[in-house]
Amino acid sequence: MLADIIVVGGGASGMMAAGRAAELGADVLLLEKMPRLGTKLRITGKGRCNLTNVADLQEFIAHFGPNGRFLYNAFSRFFVEDLRAFFERMGVATVVERGGRVFPVSNEAADVAEALRRYCQDAGVRVRYKTAVDRLLVEGGRVRGVGAGEAEFPARAVIIATGGASYPGTGSTGDGYRLAASAGHTVVPIRPALVPLETAEPWVPRMMGVSLRNVRATLYVDGRPVASQFGEMLFTHFGLSGPIILTLSRHPALAARPSPDTRIEIGVDLKPALSDEVLDARLRRDLDTHGKRAFRSIVKGLVPAKMVDVLVELSGVPGDKPAHQITAQERARLFALLRDLRMTVVGQRPLREAIVTAGGVALDEVDPRTMESRRVAGLYFCGEVLDLDADTGGYNLQAAFSTGWVAGESAARGAAQG
């Protein structure tokens, strides 16, 4: 049976594209390789799903770097308030949290996935599960459908919404890149983005599980500061994670080291709200006021419990030394650790652990007004398969929803015309 539109991939962008196209009257077949829709969407934002961000348009696009300009048209057609209104209509109220991040009031990512599934169902989208598309059917410069194993599915238009190559257990295994390349598209080499960092220092794993809020992490390249982020971070058994670390991981110095000898470090200011003068005065006061206490006890009042022994050892001050015996030099060493706890970055976690995939279908080969391929008529792309990636904060999902909306709408209109 000839479908107007086949959507390959039932994630955030795929469901939005399928639902929008069907809403406009197109006959839509959604092919999903997993047993259910929205598998990756259901685990985003630690299961809470950071849908979008209320930042204004210019700031929003800036979070994508130079490629962000590609999104101007899509965002002009379907942006933050449109998305929030859409989910409100689907029974998912949203709330704005710190940093402008938008979450469902229920704090359940599954509610978002189910709302999109219902959107598709209500619009009449036909869904076929456990169907892994492995080829495009192209003839005379126009897409004619897709193939999955021995089966072929003819269609007037095809929308590739297969996601990236991170979290492969959710079905994101890079299928879309292979399909795009087979159709003659350039695929910018993929790499992990928004990914935890591995560090060299043996004392870092000892602080595993420590979550820090309101700290500042700075990325250094050969001793020179190149980027900085304020917010939350986490120590792990391999190094560092958390929102500000994930954002720093997108920096070009980490994406592709200039040379193997390049020294890359993360320095963490544990007390960024305090000026040098105020922090030093705080240390002096604590040492003077509690002169009979052990040095370890003083440190305990400054950092989480699992960090105490590490900072004491790094300071070189005996943990049981009375506070009133601490010298100015020893106090300065503690001050330096609180202001700049420095760690050596030796690598990034693998792509399968990245939140999003950088790289993908080259943007100059896709029409930003329609998401249609400039190489093959009737072929559309949306979501993470495109060479678009942004910082944490809801930006990536908004791009998936917006490009999905535009792709679905454009494909429906194209199918209606012929």
N, C-alpha and C positions, 0 to 999 in steps of 0.2 A: 504494500500500500504506500503510495507516494505521500509523504508528509510535506507540508509547507516548509516547516523548519525542524531540524534536529539540533538539540542542544546536547553537547557532549560534556558531562560533568554536572553533578547535582550538589555543588557547594553554594557558597553565598552568591557569587556572580551568576552561576548557572541557573539557580532557582529563580533569581530575580529576572534574568533574561527570559526564561521559559514562561514565567507567569505574566510578564508584561506583554510578550508576543501573543500569548493566547488571549489575554484580556482585550487585545485589539482585533481579535477574530481569527488569528492564524491557527491552523491545525499543527500542534507542537508535540513532538516526541522527545522526551528527555531520557537519555541513556546514561545510566550510572553503574559503575563497576562494583560498588559496594552494596551490601544488603539493605542499606537505608540511605536517605538523603542527609546531607549536612553533617557528615561524620566529623570532619575537622572543626566545623563551626561550633559543634557542641562542646569542644574542649578549649576554645579560645578564651583568653582573659582568665585563666585558671578556673574555667567553667562558668564565668560570669558574663563574658562576651562584651568587650568594649566596642560598641557599635560604631561610634563616630566621635567627633570632637567639636565643640562649639567655637573653635577659633575662627577668625574671619577668613575670607577667601584667600587673601594674599599670604597670610601666615600659614594657612592650611597647605597651600601649594608649595611653600618654601620647605616644608618638611620632607618633600620628595626629592629635593635637590634639583639639578638642571632639567631632569625629565618631567618635572611637575607641570611644566607649561602645556604638555599634551592633554592635561585634564581640564583645562579651562572650559572647553565646550561641554564636556560631560557634566561638570559641576554647575554650569549655567542651566542645565536641563533638569538635574536631579541632585540636590545637595542636602545639607544637614537638616534643615527644617522639613524638607520634603520627606526625608527618610524617617524622621521622628513621627511625622504625621502618618506616614504609611504604617508604621508599626502600631501606632495608636489605633488606627482603623482595624488592624488585625488583632487587637486585644492585648498588645504588649506596650504598657506605659513605660516611659523612660525617665531617667533622672540624671542630672549633671553633677559630677563629683569633682574633686580637686584636679586642677590642671585642665579643666574643661572637658574631661572625659565623660562620655555618655554610656550608661549601662541600663539594662532593663531593671525596672523597680524590683522585680522578683529575684534579681541576682542569679538567674538561671539561663545559661546559654541555650539550653534545650528549648526554652520558650521561643527564642528567636528562630531556631531551626524549624520548630513546629509551625510557627506563623508563616514562614516562607513555604513550607510544604503545603499548608492549607491554601495559601494564595495560589499555588500551582493547581491544586486539586479543584478549587472553586472555579478557576478559569478554564478548566477542562484539559489541562496538560496530561497527556498519556505518559506514564513512567514505566521504564523497563529496567529492572535491577540486574545486578551481576552480569552486566554486559560491558566488556572492555573493548572499546573501539581501538583498532590497531591500524586502520588505514583510511585515507580520504579517497573518495571516488571523484576524480577530476577529469573533465573532457572538454576540449576546446577552450581552455582558459576559464572554465566555470565549474564550480563544485556541483556534483550530481548526487551526493550522499556519502555514506560511510560504510565501512566494513568492520565486522567484529567476528573473528574466526571465520567460520564457513558462511555466516549470515551477511547479507547486504541489506542496507536500509536506504532507499532512494529518498531524496528531498530536494526542494527548490533552493534551500539555504541551509548552511551549517554554522552553528556557533560553538567555537572551542572555548570551554570554560573549565579546563581540567586542573586549574591550580598550579602550584609549583612542584618542588621536589623535596620539601621538608615534611617531616612526620609521615613517612611513607606508609605506616600502618593504617593511616586514615584514607589511603587511596591516592595520595599525591605522590606519584612516582615519575613525574616528568613526561607523561604521555603526550601532552600538548606540544612540547618542544619538538618531539620526533615527528608529530603530525605536521606541524608548521614547516619544519625543514623539508619534509617530503613534498610539500606544495611549493617549494622554492623560496621560502622565507629565510631571512638571516636570523639566527638565534644568537643573541649576545650571550657569551659564556656564563653559565649560572654559577652562583656561589652563595654561601650562607649569608643572610642578613638578619639582624636582630638575633644574635647568637651569643651564648655565654662564652667567657674567655678563660683560657687555661693559664695558670701562673706557675712560676718556678719555685717559689719559696716553700720549704717544707712545713712552715708553721701555718700556712693558710688553711689546709684541711683540718687543723685542730679547732678552727673556728666555724666549722661546717654547721650550717643552720642559723647562724647569727644574721638577723635581718636588721639593717640600719635604715632609719628614716631621717630626712632632713640633713643629709650629708652631701658633700660635693666631691665628685670624682673627676680627675683631670687626666687626660691622655697625653703622655710625653713621648716624643720621638727624638732619640739621641739627646735627651735632656731638655728639649724645647717643648713647652706646652702648645698643643695644637687644637685641643677641644676640651670642653668642660660641661658637665651636667650636674644639676642639683635635684635631689629627690631620694628615692629608695634604691637600696642594693642588697645583695645577699652573698654570703660566703658559702661555698660548696666544697665537696671533696676534691674537686679538680681546680677550683679557682674562684671566679666571680660571676655573678648573675644579677638579675633584678633590672628594673626599668632603665636606670641611668647607664648601667653597663651595656645593656642591649643596644641602646641608642649610640653609645660610643663605638660599638662594634661595627657600625656602618661606615666609620671613617675610612677614607681611602688608604691610609697607612696600614690599616688592619686588613682591608679587603685584598690588598696586594702589597706586600712589603717591598719598599724600594730596593733593598738588597738583603741577603741573608745576615749581614753584619749589623743591620739596623737594630738599635736597642729601643724596644717599645715597653713603656711602663705605665701603670695606673697609680696615681697618687690620690689618697682619700683624705680629705679634710673632715675630721670627725666632729669639729666644732665650728662650722662655717658662720654661724650666727654671731660668734664672738670675735671682736677685733683682737689683734695681737696683744694690745695693752690690757684688754678686759680678761682675756684668757690667762695671761701671765699673772695678773692680779688675783684671779680665781685660784691658781695653783699656789701662789704665795699664801693666800688666806687659809686654804685647806691645810697646808703644811704647818702654818703657825698655830692655827686653832686646834689642830689635832696632833700636836707635836709628839705625844707618846704613842700614837698609833703606828703600826707597821706601814711601810711604803705600799705594800700590796693593798692594804685597806684604803689608802688614799686613791689608788688607781681604780679600785672597785667602785668608788663613788662617781667615776667619770665615764666608764664604758660598760657594756654588757658583761655578765659574769664570764662567759667563755673567751672573752678577749683579754681578761686581766693577766693571766699568766704569760700570754704571748707578749703583751706590752711591757711587762716587768722584765722579761728576758731580753727583749730588744733594747730596752733602756740601759741594760748593764748594771742596774742598781739591785742589790740584794733585796728580795721581797720582804724580809723581816727587819730591814734597817729602819729604826725609828724616824719618823717624819722630821723631827727637829734636828736630825743629823744630816739631812739631805743637803748637798752642796748646790750652789748656784749652777754649776756645770751639769749636775745630775738633773736638776729641775729643767734646765734647758733641753736636755735630751728627751725628757718626757713631753715637753712642749712641742718639740719637733715631730715626735711620733703622732701626737694628737692633731697637729696641723697638716702633716703630710706622711701618711702611712703608705710607703712606696712598695709596689709589687711589680715584678717583671712578667710581662705577657709573652708566653712562648707559643701561643696558638689559639685558634678558635675551635669550639666544639664542631663536630661534623655537620654537614648539611642536613642530615636527617633530624638533628636536634634544633635547627633554626626555626624561628617563628615564621619567617617568610623567606622566600627565595629572591635574591637579586639576579638581574639578568633576565633573559627571556626574548620573546618576539620583538624584533627591532621596531621602534615606534614610527620611524619614517616610512615604514612599509604598511602602516595601518592608518586609515582616515580617521582623525580624531572626532570628526563630526558624526560619524556613523559606526565606527569600530569595524568597518569592512576592510578586508585585505585589499591592498593595491596591486597584488599579484594575481589573485584568483577571485573572480566575480562570485558573489553569493557566499563567500567565506568570511566569518566574523570572529573576532577575539574579544575576550573580556576577562577581567580579574587578574590574578597573579601570574598567569601565563605570559602577560605582557611585561616588557622591561620597565617595570615600575615598582619601587619599594620605598617606604617611608619610615620615619621614627615610630616608636611605640606611642600610643595615645588615641587609637581609634582611626587613624588616617588611612591605614591600609584597607580596612574593611569598608570604609566609605567609598574608596576608589573602586573596590570590587562591586559594591551595590550600584554605584553610578555608571560604571562602564557596562555592567550587566543590563541596567535599565535601557541605556542608549542602544546597545547591541540588539536587545529584544525588540525594541520599538522600530529600529531601522530595518531589521530583517523582516518584520511583519509587513512593513510598508513596501519593502522590495518584493516580497512574495505576492502581495496583493496586486502589484503592477505587472506581474508576469512570471 
